[in-house]
Amino acid sequence: MNVSLISRPKKNYLGRHYGLLLPNKTVIESQAVQGLRQVPFHIFSAGKKVVIETTKPFTSEINTRIRELFHEKKPYDIATNNCEHVARGIIDKKESIQINAIFALSLFYGLCLLLKKTD
């Protein structure tokens, strides 16, 4: 039995929405309004193409992380606890590559503006 980190385009097409596909074909996802929840695959997909990012064995450690998440009930936070943080955090390291990229681009843009002012 495996679990898969999956993603699909967000409804506004700005970025990707992440979830964790479980062996029973349900998906753990986190959203701003609904929060952390487990939904059928067709609800997660929302009629959009879903991509499997990575697959790992469904271990007792992963099962424990899932239980802890639902017990903790941490609120959604785009910067620190978004859908990608949640899904990646269950199977690996809690991070959002999308947020990291936005931060890096913002930092680069800010540096360019600073350099331009010093000219």
Secondary structure, 3 states (H helix, E strand, C coil): CEEEEEEEECCCCCCEEEEEECCCCEEEEEECCCEEEEEEHHHHHCCCCCEEEEEEECCHHHHHHHHHHHHHCCCCECCCECHHHHHHHHHCCCCCHHHHHHHHHHHHHHHHHHHHHCC
